[in-house]
Amino acid sequence: LQKELLKYKQEARNLQGIKDALQQRLIQQDASVLQLKQELLRANMDKEELHNQNVDLQRKVEERNRLLAEYKKELGQKDRHLQQHQTKLDEMLRQLSEASHQQVDLERELEHKEALLAHCMKREAEE
C-alpha cells in the first residue's frame, strides 16, 4: 500500500506540475489575448479616426469643387462681358478712325477753300 501510495503521490505531484504549467500557460495566453484586444481596440479607434478624417476631407473637397464651379461660372460671365466690351471698343475705334479721316478730309477742303478765297480776294484787290 505504501508503494502504491508513493506511486499515487508521485503521480499527484506530476499532475500538480502539469496543472501548474498549464495554469501558467493559460495566464500567458490570457495576457496575450488581453494585449490583442487592446491592440484591436486601438486599431478600431484609429480606423474610426481615419474614417472621420476621410469624411471631413471629402466634405472639404466637395466644398472646394462647389467654389471652383462658382468661380468658373463667374469667369465665364466676365469673359462674355469682356467680349461684349471688346466688340463695343472695336466699333468705337472704327467710328473714331472714320471720324478722324472725315476731319482730315474736311480740314483739307477748308484749307483749299481758304486758299481759293485768299486767291479770289487777292485777285479782287488787284483789280
Buried (B, 14 or more C-beta within 10 A) or exposed (E): EEEEEEEEEEEEEEEEEEEEEEEEEEEEEEEEEEEEEEEEEEEEEEEEEEEEEEEEEEEEEEEEEEEEEEEEEEEEEEEEEEEEEEEEEEEEEEEEEEEEEEEEEEEEEEEEEEEEEEEEEEEEEEE
